[in-house]
């Protein structure tokens, strides 16, 4: 998912360079949404991993 966010960010940069403001803002918005979804999923996975690790010690 972070790769998709980076891809849309690069598309936004290229569109901004060539003067396509609408496309640039749309791609930047998509990149921002995907990045925040990635951060939330990463935090959930990290917390789940830390909680799961403590219970399975043998």
Backbone bond lengths (Angstrom), bond angles and torsions (degrees), N, CA, C in turn:
res aa  C-N    CA-C-N  psi(-1)  N-CA   C-N-CA  omega(-1)  CA-C   N-CA-C  phi
1 X - - - 1.444 - - 1.523 110.51 -
2 X 1.306 115.90 -34.17 1.459 118.80 177.84 1.522 110.11 -65.89
3 X 1.329 116.62 -32.57 1.465 120.49 176.39 1.516 111.93 -63.76
4 X 1.333 116.98 -39.03 1.462 120.66 177.86 1.524 110.30 -66.57
5 X 1.324 116.59 -40.47 1.458 120.22 178.85 1.528 110.25 -62.43
6 X 1.322 116.25 -42.59 1.460 120.41 178.26 1.521 111.14 -64.60
7 X 1.337 117.03 -39.12 1.466 121.06 178.48 1.524 111.05 -62.19
8 X 1.330 117.36 -46.12 1.460 119.83 179.42 1.523 111.54 -67.65
9 X 1.318 117.49 -31.36 1.461 120.47 176.18 1.522 110.61 -65.65
10 X 1.305 116.85 -42.83 1.470 120.99 178.41 1.527 110.39 -65.51
11 X 1.335 117.29 -40.47 1.462 120.58 175.90 1.528 110.15 -60.83
12 X 1.333 116.79 -41.16 1.459 120.56 178.80 1.526 111.15 -63.38
13 X 1.322 117.31 -41.35 1.462 120.10 178.82 1.528 111.60 -64.40
14 X 1.317 116.16 -44.24 1.468 119.87 -179.52 1.530 110.33 -65.50
15 X 1.333 117.09 -42.02 1.458 120.43 178.96 1.526 110.89 -64.92
16 X 1.316 117.28 -37.50 1.464 120.24 178.79 1.525 111.23 -67.23
17 X 1.321 117.05 -38.10 1.465 120.58 178.85 1.525 110.99 -62.51
18 X 1.329 116.47 -40.15 1.457 120.60 -178.37 1.528 113.14 -86.37
19 X 1.325 118.34 1.00 1.450 121.51 173.12 1.509 115.64 89.65
20 X 1.304 119.24 14.48 1.457 122.05 177.29 1.531 108.41 -91.32
21 X 1.323 115.82 83.84 1.464 120.59 -173.77 1.516 113.65 -65.21
22 X 1.335 117.80 -40.03 1.457 120.75 -178.75 1.516 112.05 -66.31
23 X 1.312 115.73 -43.63 1.462 119.96 179.38 1.527 109.83 -67.66
24 X 1.322 116.23 -39.04 1.467 120.00 -179.84 1.520 111.19 -64.03
25 X 1.325 116.96 -43.35 1.462 118.41 -178.72 1.528 111.23 -70.16
26 X 1.334 117.09 -35.59 1.466 119.81 177.75 1.526 110.46 -65.98
27 X 1.327 117.32 -44.92 1.459 120.61 -179.99 1.525 111.09 -66.15
28 X 1.320 117.12 -37.63 1.466 119.97 177.88 1.526 110.75 -66.88
29 X 1.322 117.07 -37.69 1.459 120.35 177.22 1.517 111.82 -64.52
30 X 1.325 116.53 -42.92 1.462 120.79 177.66 1.529 110.16 -63.47
31 X 1.331 116.42 -42.75 1.465 120.14 179.50 1.524 110.97 -62.20
32 X 1.337 116.87 -39.93 1.461 120.38 179.79 1.524 111.05 -65.53
33 X 1.318 117.08 -43.95 1.467 121.13 179.27 1.527 110.51 -62.19
34 X 1.330 116.72 -46.53 1.467 120.01 -179.59 1.523 111.65 -63.77
35 X 1.333 117.07 -37.30 1.458 120.17 179.28 1.523 110.81 -64.50
36 X 1.336 117.26 -43.81 1.461 119.55 -179.39 1.527 111.44 -68.74
37 X 1.325 117.67 -35.25 1.463 120.10 174.69 1.524 109.84 -63.15
38 X 1.340 116.82 -41.49 1.458 120.96 177.73 1.527 110.70 -61.05
39 X 1.323 117.17 -44.40 1.470 120.52 -178.55 1.529 110.70 -63.03
40 X 1.329 116.75 -42.32 1.468 120.35 179.72 1.528 110.58 -65.05
41 X 1.329 117.16 -46.13 1.469 119.79 179.37 1.527 111.58 -64.62
42 X 1.335 117.15 -36.71 1.454 120.31 177.13 1.527 110.89 -63.92
43 X 1.330 116.79 -42.87 1.465 120.61 179.64 1.525 110.71 -64.58
44 X 1.325 117.42 -41.56 1.464 120.83 178.19 1.523 110.78 -62.97
45 X 1.335 116.82 -44.35 1.460 120.57 179.68 1.526 111.19 -65.23
46 X 1.323 116.62 -38.03 1.462 120.35 179.11 1.518 111.13 -65.42
47 X 1.320 116.87 -45.57 1.468 120.86 179.48 1.525 110.59 -65.53
48 X 1.340 116.73 -42.38 1.464 119.83 178.85 1.529 110.83 -63.49
49 X 1.312 117.31 -38.30 1.462 120.86 178.39 1.510 112.19 -66.49
50 X 1.321 116.56 -40.11 1.468 119.80 179.60 1.524 111.26 -69.92
51 X 1.322 117.32 -38.68 1.455 120.21 179.40 1.533 111.26 -72.13
52 X 1.311 116.91 -37.49 1.462 121.03 -179.89 1.515 112.38 -71.61
53 X 1.317 117.29 -30.57 1.452 121.04 -178.61 1.521 111.31 -68.22
54 X 1.317 117.37 -35.85 1.465 120.92 -177.66 1.516 113.12 -70.46
55 X 1.329 118.47 -27.99 1.457 121.52 -175.03 1.529 112.51 -85.01
56 X 1.324 118.82 -21.96 1.459 119.82 -170.66 1.538 112.72 -102.05
57 X 1.315 118.18 22.68 1.463 119.11 178.34 1.518 110.28 -76.85
58 X 1.319 114.89 129.01 1.470 119.59 -178.13 1.511 108.70 -121.17
